[in-house]
Amino acid sequence: MDKFGYMEQYGYEQLSMFHDKHTGLKAITCIHNTVLGPALGGTRVWNYTNEEDAIEDVLRLARGMTYKSALAGLELGGGKSVIIGDVSVIRKDPVRREAFWRAFGRYIAGLNGRYITAEDVNTSTQDMVYVNLETDNVVGLPGRSGDPSPYTARGAFKSLKACCKFIYGDDSVKGKTVAVQGTGNTGYYLCKYLHEEGANLVVCDISQERIDRVVNEFGAKVVAPDDIYAVDCDIYAPCALGATANSDTIPQMKCKIICGTANNVLKDPAVHAKMLEDKGITYAPDYLVNAGGVINVFYELQPGGYDEAAALRDIDRIYYRMLDVLNIAKETGKYTYETADKMAEDRIEAMKNIKSIMTCGGRK
């Protein structure tokens, strides 16, 4: 991978690699854009096959965070961190676990506020507590905004309802069949919202414990992970890792809508958006769908302290932002991802121009 070429093409600012031989920490932090504010994005732990895969993942995720914050109307830029490793090994030894995350925290502190982290895949609020012992540049802590998963799921549910309104003329999911891929943190809460409104759930997950939970609580039907794409459903909700809408899976799909909490759902947007359109499938841009979590932690950073009521009001506005994207895409003949990208890019450009105006006093 030509890293500098890729960074130049997509406007990246910084790619940093951190290593601590005593704890085995191997972390990569990417800052995509800080025009709107400090880069914010969670830290995920994953057993990547190699370093190149980890770098490609963090680059794509960081850029997605820039667009997510911009489209959500937040004063934040985009960044992300990935850690190469097995989370079960990290958590096995409590002493090592603390040292591991505190080492990571010290590296984050060295970025001098350009990047703010939070929990993500395979990380927890307790991990972030350890990070917070070394830096204040971390959000989603207990006693403040906490676990972002329920808020991410709330935004996804509002997005899903907006898609139903656009396709069916009614935003209720009652009686709709939703195939949920991944029933972990955000997937579980999305299932809860869907169940409470009367949707029929078909789920898959690699964890039997997670499967048992949604079956027992929501009466979900279970299919094997590889079978989720071919489920006869109204909505496919990817809530695990990205790139699940690709050349192999799209031909199997029978849904009308793709709307879930996963990042980078389209493996190759230019190719796979067309494939979805040809099949009559509406794609809800993922970084708008899953913006609820970052909206929630944004309110943790405000001078007056965390205000959950204000955060929830802002998260619920995702419904109207999604309708705007869908309607504009229809009117202009553009793909939904192109429409969302343009809306985010237009806001970044407008704010960049405004910030060129010198002020005396007030906010920077």
N, C-alpha and C positions, 0 to 999 in steps of 0.2 A: 504493500500500500504506500503510495506517495503521500505521506502525511501532510507535508507543507503545501503540496498542490491541492489536496482536499480542503485544508483549512483556508487557503486563499479563495478557492471556488465558492465556499459557503460562508465566508466571513467570520471564521473563528478567531478568538483572541489568544487563547492559552491552552496548552496541554501539558500537564505535570504528572510525573511518575514518582511515587514515594515508596521507599522500602525500609523496613526495620528488621534486621537479621535476628534480633533477639525474640521477637514475637512472631516472625514470619509474615508480617504485613507486606502485601504487594497491592498498592492502590494506585489508581489513575484518576485524576480529576481534570475535567474539561470545563473551561469557561468559554461559552460561545459568544455572548454579546452582553454588554453592560450599559447600553445607551439609556435604558429606562431605569436602571438601578442595579444594585448588586446582584450577581448571578445566584439564583436559588435552585436547588435540585437535590433530591435524595441520594443516599448511598446504598447501593445494592451489593450483595455478596453472591458470587456465582462461580461454579467450577468451570470456567472457560477452558476450551480445548487448548488454546494458545493465546499468547499476548496480542496477536493481531486481531483476534475475535473480540477481545476485551476492549481494545482501542476503538475498533469500529463501532462497538456497542455504545461506548461512552460518548463518542462523537455524535452519533445519531440522537441519543437521548438528550444531550445538552442542547442541541439545536431545537429539538422538540419543546424543551422547557422555555426557550426564548419565545417561541411562537405561542405557547400556552399562556404565559404571563401577559404577553402583548394583547392577545385576543380577549383575555379575561379582564383587561383594563387595569392591570396592576402596575405599580412602579417597581418592577423587578426585571432583571435580566435572566438569562438561562445558563445553567450549569448542571453538572452531574458528576458523581463519583462511582466507580466500580472497584470492587476488591476481588482479586482472584483467590479463590479458596473454597474450602468445604465448611459451611456454617456449623455443621454438627461437631466438627473437630474444634472449631474456635470456641464453642460453648461448653465443651466437655470439661475444661479446666477453668474454674472461676477466676483464679489468679491471672492466668494467661489472658482470659477474656478481657478483664479490666485493663491490663497492660496494653493489649492489642488496640483497643478502642481509644485509650488515652494517647497512645503513640500517633494514631490517626488524627486525633484532636489537635495535637501539637503541630502536625503538618498543615492542618486547615488553618490554625492560628497564623501560620507563616504567610498565608495568602492575604493577610491584612484587611479582611472584610470584603474582598472582591467576590468571595464565594461563601454562601450560607448553605449548610447541609441539613438533612432531615432523614427520617427512616424511609426505607424502600424495600424491595424484595429481599427477603432473608435477613432483615435487620429489625430491631425492636426499639421501643422507647427506652428500655434499660441501656441498650447500646449507646443511644444518644445522650443518656445521663452521663456515661463515662466520657464521651466526647466533650460534653459541657464542662467537665472538670478542668479542661485545658483551653477551651475557647468559648466565647459567647456567640460565635457564629454558627449556631445550631438552633433549630426550631422543632416543634412537635413534642415538647417535653411534658412530663406529667405535671399536673397543676396549672398548666397553661392550655394550649390548644390540644395537646395530647395526640393520640393515634389519629392520623389523617384519613384512615381507611373508610370510616363511616361517611365522612364528608365527600370523599372521592365518589363513593357509591351513590350518595344523594345526587350529586351533579350528573352522574351517568344515568340515573333513573329519570331525572328531568330531561336529559338529552333524548333518551329512549321515548319518552312521552311526546316530545316535540316531533320526533321522526314519525310516530304513529299519527299525530295530527296532520303532518304533511302528506303521508301516504294514504291514510284511511279517512281523514276528515274528523277523527275523534281521537283524543289523546289517551283514552283509557286502554290499559293493557289487560283488562279483564277478559278471560277466555283465550288470550293470545298464547301461543306456545313459544317459549324462549329457550334456546340452547345455550347454556352458560358453560364456557370453557374455563375451568379454574375456579375453585370454591375456597380459595384462601382468603386473605384479609378483605379486599374489595369485593371479590366474587361472592363471598358469604353475605355481606351486607346488601349487595344488589339483589341477591336471591330473596332476602328478607323483604325488601321493598316490593319486589315483584309478587311474592306470595301474598302479601297483605292486600294487594290490589286485585288478586284473583287470577294471576297468570299461571299457566301450566309450565312447570320447569323440567327440563332435560339437562342433566349435568354430567361433567366428567372431571376427573382430577387424578393426579398420580398418588395422592395421599388417601388411604382408606379412611383414616380418621376424619378428614374433612368431608369426604363423601357421606359417611355415616351421619355426620352432623346435619347436613342439609336434607338428607332423606328422612331422618327422625323428626326434624323441626318443620320442614316444609313439604314433605311428601314428594320429593323430587324423584323422577325416573333417572336411572343411571345408564350410561353407555360407555364403552371403551373409549379412551382418548382419541384413537384414530378414527372412530366412527362419528364423532361429534359434527363433522363438517357435512355429512350426508343426512343429518336429521331433518325430517319433514317439519319445518317450523316457520314461524313468522319472522323471528328475530334471532340472529346469531350474535351472542355477546361474548367476545373474547376478553377474558380477564386474567390471562396468564402472561406469557412472554409474547414478543412481537412477531411480525412477518408470517402470521398464520393465514392471511389471505394471499395466496400465491398461485402459481400456475398449476400446481398439483391439487390444491384444495378447492379453488373456485369452481371448476367443472362439477364438483360433487354437490355444491350448495343448492338448497331449495328455498332459502329464506328470501324475504323481501327487503330486510334491513340488516345492516351490520353496525352494531353500536355496543361497545364494551370499554372496559377500563384499561386494557392493555395499551402499551405504547407502540408506535410504528407498526400498526396492524398490516398495512400494505407493504409487502416485501419490496416491490418496485412500483411506486405510485404511477409513474408514466405508463407502465404496462398493465398493471392490475386494476387501476381505476377504469380503464376501457373495458377490460374483461367483465367487471362487475356491471358496468352500464349496459353492455351487450346482453347480459342476463336479466336486466331489469332490477338489479339490486342497488338500493340506496346506501351509500357509505357515509356514516357520521364521522367527521374528522376526529381522530382519537385525542389530540391534545386539547380540544374543546370539551369532549366527553369527560375526560378525567381531570378537568381543571379544579374540581371542588376541593381537593386536598391542598393545592397550593394557595387557593383563595383563603382557605381556613387559616393556614399558617401565616399568611400575609398579615392577618389581623393580630397575630401574636407580636408582630414587629412594630405596631403602631404606638405612638407616644403615650396614649392613654391606657395602654394595656389591652389584653385580649378581650374582645367583645363577641361572644358567640352569636348573639341575635343579629348583629350586623353582618357577620360572616355568612350565616344561613340565608339572609336576604340576598346577599351578593351571589351565593351559590345557586339560588333558585332562579336568578336571572339568566343562567345558562340556557334555560328553556327558550327564551326569546332570542338569545344569540344564535342558538342552533337553528331556529326557524328562519332567522335572517340569512344564514349561510345557505340553507337549503333553497330558499326562495330566490336569492340572488344567483345561485348556481343555475337554477332552472331558467331564469330570465336571460342570463348571459350565455347560456350554452356551455359553461365551464364545468369541470369536475368539482365536486365539493371540496376536495383537498386543495385545489388551486384557488378556489374562492376564499377559503379560510386563510391560506398562506398570504394572499394579497391583502386581506383585511389586517392581518398581523403586521405585515411589512409596511403597509401604509401608515399604521399608527407609529411604528418605530421611526420611520422617516420623518413624520410630522413632529414628533417629540424631539428628535435630533435637531431639527431646524429651530424649534422653540428654544432649546437649551443653548443655542448660539447667541441668544440675546443676553447681554450683560445686565446683571441686577446689582443693586446696592442694598445689602441686607436681605432678609427673607430667606427662603429655602434655596439650597444650591441646585 
